[in-house]
């Protein structure tokens, strides 16, 4: 009877956790202590499209931008090794075929002995923020270039004025 009650309570807690993970406006996921994907919420499948959700990882690896795969894998391996907070910016291909920047974060969930029982993570769409930062950086570069050109023009003008003034004397 006690085992049955404990099992029912665990199932209730798991159902509540899934309900919470489905209710947030971000991609939510869980992974085993070894780092293997165990759950992806509906937002993931809405993002990549159900036809792209192939493989044990729900299509995760196939949707990751090739330039981001190695750095993300290295950071994930370090978190798995150390048990530390995971955070990385990477791009995933959406169902339209466009890559969008995501901020991936995960924390380990531990039991009463301090052992990692699972990883719980999210992916937050930061694409517009990254594009704004890129536009600001491009604008800063353009302003610096314009400033350098104006400085050179001022130096040339000063030289011309000096020469003209000297010639007039």
Protein Blocks (a to p, Z undefined) as FASTA:
>chain_A
ZZmmmmmmmmmmmmmmmmmmmmpcbdcddddfkopafbdcfklmmmnopklmgcjknomm
mmpcfklmmmmmmmmmmmmmnopacddddddddfkopacdddddddddddfkopafbdcd
ddddfklmmmmmmmmmmmmmmmmmmmmmmmmmmmmmmmmmmmmmmmmZZ
